[in-house]
Amino acid sequence: MRIGGISLVQLLGAINFMLLLFQLFSGRHWIQVKIGIHRKVGLALVVSASPHGFLAIVTAN
């Protein structure tokens, strides 16, 4: 499945990587954010990682 010429799995992977970096940087206090933002981004990471993993498994076969 492709959106604008890029695979949906790759797109979700890039989004997950950015969310993961944000979580790392805010968790280590390298950037200062409110705890509510940190939690919401963590939830967004879980929500986007689930279809990313599912689609990767489905398209691999």
N, C-alpha and C positions, 0 to 999 in steps of 0.2 A: 504494500500500500504506500503510495507516494503522495506528498502534498508539495506542490511547487517544485517538483523534481528531486526532492529529498525524501528519504525513507522516514516514515512516521516513527519507527523504532529509533533511528538516529536522532530525530528531532527531540523525542522524549528523553533520550540519553543526554543530549546537550543541556536540556532544561534541568534534568536531574543533577548533572554535574554542577551547574551554576547554583542550584538550591543547596547542594551539599557543601560547596565552598562557602556560601553565606552562613550556613549552620556552623561550620568549623570556625570561621572568623568571628562570628558573634558569640559562640560558645567560649572561645579562648579570650574574649574581650579585646580583640584587636580592633574591632569596630563596636561602638556602643549603640545598642538598640534596646528598646523595652522588651521585657520578658514575653509580653503578649505577642509581639511581632515574631520573636524567635519561635514561639510555640506554633503560630499560624504558618510560618514557613516550613516548620517540621511536618505539620499536617499536610501541607501542599506537596512536600517531598514524598510522603507515603502515598498520597493519592496519585501522583504522577508516576511513581516507581512501579506501582501495581500493574497498570496497563502496559508500561514499558516492558516489564518482565514477561507478562502474558503474551504480548504480541511477538516478543523475541522468540519465545518457545514455539508459538504457533507457526511463525514464518520460517523457522529453522527446518521444519520437516516437510 
